Amino acid sequence: MEQTMDRNHERAARRADAAARRGERDGSGPTRDDHTVARFPGATAKFALLGEVLLVGVLVTLVGILIVTLPAALAAGTRHLRRFIRAEGSSLGLFFGDVRGALPGGLAIGAGAVLLAAVLAFDIVIASSGLLPGGALMAVVGWVGLLALSVALLAAAGLWSPQSGWRAALRTLPRSLADDIPGALYLAATGVFVGVATWALLPLVIPALGCAALAVVAIPERPRHRVG
């Protein structure tokens, strides 16, 4: 009888320890008393994070399909992934709540971005036609302008919050980029990745946008080496 009780206690202890380890990995708890919860517990479950990135790619694509709604979609997707990796609430209701909050100002930003992108694209087409002198330089300016626009959109989406809104995000955008030049270059690489993936195969825009949202979350949180 005592042996049976001991075995039951051991099984219960093993189950409790396994549950604690799962809680430590995904941030849901419970945890062991001697364990320190990871800074980003949601990022420790690699397959769950991959699935969430793909889900965010689908959501951002659906919300941003009108193009002018893309800034709001990116802002909501970025906040969703930030909540997920911090093991906070990351329900679809919160995502669409962020979409509703980001749309009013985001539509104006999206419209301005579309207009500017159209002007830059027209500049590239004209420069590539060979009709104007200095066409190569004009094309370079156009491509650099499109890259800078993508960096600004990604960074602004990461800075947006329902409390401060888009005006605060745009006000802090220049300082944020200037304070982290390598981070801005990473965002530029992210923009190139999204563009190349979309150009290579249109359906790849879905995972590419999910990866872009993850990059916006991860780049400011990366370890930085300070000189001096």
Backbone hydrogen bonds, N-H to C=O, Kabsch-Sander energy under -0.5 kcal/mol:
donor,donor_aa,acceptor,acceptor_aa,energy
5,M,1,M,-2.1
6,D,2,E,-2.5
7,R,3,Q,-2.4
8,N,4,T,-2.2
9,H,5,M,-2.4
10,E,6,D,-2.4
11,R,7,R,-2.5
12,A,8,N,-2.5
13,A,9,H,-2.5
14,R,10,E,-2.6
15,R,11,R,-2.5
16,A,12,A,-2.4
17,D,13,A,-2.4
18,A,14,R,-2.5
19,A,15,R,-2.5
20,A,16,A,-2.2
21,R,17,D,-2.5
22,R,18,A,-2.2
23,G,19,A,-2.4
24,E,20,A,-2.3
25,R,21,R,-1.8
26,D,22,R,-2.3
27,G,23,G,-1.7
29,G,23,G,-0.8
35,H,32,R,-1.6
37,V,35,H,-0.5
42,G,85,I,-2.0
43,A,40,F,-1.5
43,A,85,I,-0.8
44,T,25,R,-0.5
44,T,41,P,-1.3
46,K,44,T,-1.2
49,L,45,A,-2.5
50,L,46,K,-2.4
51,G,47,F,-2.4
52,E,48,A,-2.1
53,V,49,L,-2.5
54,L,50,L,-2.3
55,L,51,G,-2.3
56,V,52,E,-2.7
57,G,53,V,-2.1
58,V,54,L,-2.0
59,L,55,L,-2.5
60,V,56,V,-3.1
61,T,57,G,-2.0
62,L,58,V,-2.5
63,V,59,L,-2.7
64,G,60,V,-2.7
65,I,62,L,-0.8
66,L,63,V,-0.5
67,I,64,G,-2.2
68,V,66,L,-2.8
70,L,67,I,-1.9
73,A,69,T,-2.1
74,L,70,L,-2.9
75,A,71,P,-2.4
76,A,72,A,-2.4
77,G,73,A,-2.6
78,T,74,L,-2.6
79,R,75,A,-2.1
80,H,76,A,-2.2
81,L,77,G,-2.3
82,R,78,T,-2.3
83,R,79,R,-2.2
84,F,80,H,-2.1
85,I,81,L,-2.6
86,R,82,R,-1.1
87,A,84,F,-1.7
88,E,83,R,-3.0
95,F,91,S,-1.5
96,F,92,L,-2.7
97,G,93,G,-1.7
98,D,94,L,-2.1
99,V,95,F,-2.1
100,R,96,F,-2.2
101,G,97,G,-1.9
102,A,98,D,-2.3
103,L,99,V,-1.8
106,G,102,A,-2.0
107,L,103,L,-2.7
108,A,104,P,-0.7
109,I,105,G,-1.9
110,G,106,G,-2.8
111,A,107,L,-2.6
112,G,108,A,-2.3
113,A,109,I,-2.5
114,V,110,G,-2.5
115,L,111,A,-2.2
116,L,112,G,-2.5
117,A,113,A,-2.8
118,A,114,V,-2.2
119,V,115,L,-2.1
120,L,116,L,-2.4
121,A,117,A,-2.7
122,F,118,A,-2.4
123,D,119,V,-2.2
124,I,120,L,-2.1
125,V,121,A,-2.4
126,I,122,F,-2.6
127,A,123,D,-2.5
128,S,124,I,-2.2
129,S,125,V,-1.0
129,S,126,I,-0.6
130,G,126,I,-0.5
130,G,127,A,-0.8
131,L,126,I,-0.7
135,G,132,L,-0.8
138,M,134,G,-1.9
139,A,135,G,-2.3
140,V,136,A,-2.1
141,V,137,L,-2.4
142,G,138,M,-2.2
143,W,139,A,-2.6
144,V,140,V,-2.7
145,G,141,V,-2.3
146,L,142,G,-2.1
147,L,143,W,-2.2
148,A,144,V,-2.7
149,L,145,G,-2.1
150,S,146,L,-2.0
151,V,147,L,-2.1
152,A,148,A,-2.4
153,L,149,L,-2.3
154,L,150,S,-2.3
155,A,151,V,-2.7
156,A,152,A,-2.5
157,A,153,L,-2.1
158,G,154,L,-1.7
159,L,155,A,-1.4
160,W,156,A,-1.3
165,G,161,S,-2.8
168,A,164,S,-0.8
169,A,165,G,-1.3
170,L,166,W,-2.6
171,R,167,R,-2.2
172,T,168,A,-2.2
173,L,169,A,-0.8
176,S,172,T,-2.5
177,L,173,L,-2.4
178,A,174,P,-2.5
179,D,175,R,-2.3
180,D,176,S,-0.6
180,D,177,L,-0.7
184,A,180,D,-2.1
185,L,181,I,-2.1
186,Y,182,P,-2.2
187,L,183,G,-2.2
188,A,184,A,-2.1
189,A,185,L,-2.3
190,T,186,Y,-2.1
191,G,187,L,-2.5
192,V,188,A,-2.3
193,F,189,A,-2.4
194,V,190,T,-2.4
195,G,191,G,-2.3
196,V,192,V,-2.9
197,A,193,F,-2.6
198,T,194,V,-2.3
199,W,195,G,-2.3
200,A,196,V,-2.6
201,L,197,A,-2.2
204,L,201,L,-2.1
205,V,202,L,-2.2
206,I,203,P,-1.6
208,A,204,L,-2.1
209,L,205,V,-2.3
210,G,206,I,-1.7
211,C,207,P,-2.6
212,A,208,A,-2.1
213,A,209,L,-2.3
214,L,210,G,-2.0
215,A,211,C,-2.4
216,V,212,A,-2.2
217,V,213,A,-1.5
218,A,214,L,-2.9
219,I,215,A,-2.8
221,E,217,V,-0.5
221,E,218,A,-0.7
222,R,218,A,-0.6
222,R,219,I,-1.2
226,R,224,R,-0.6
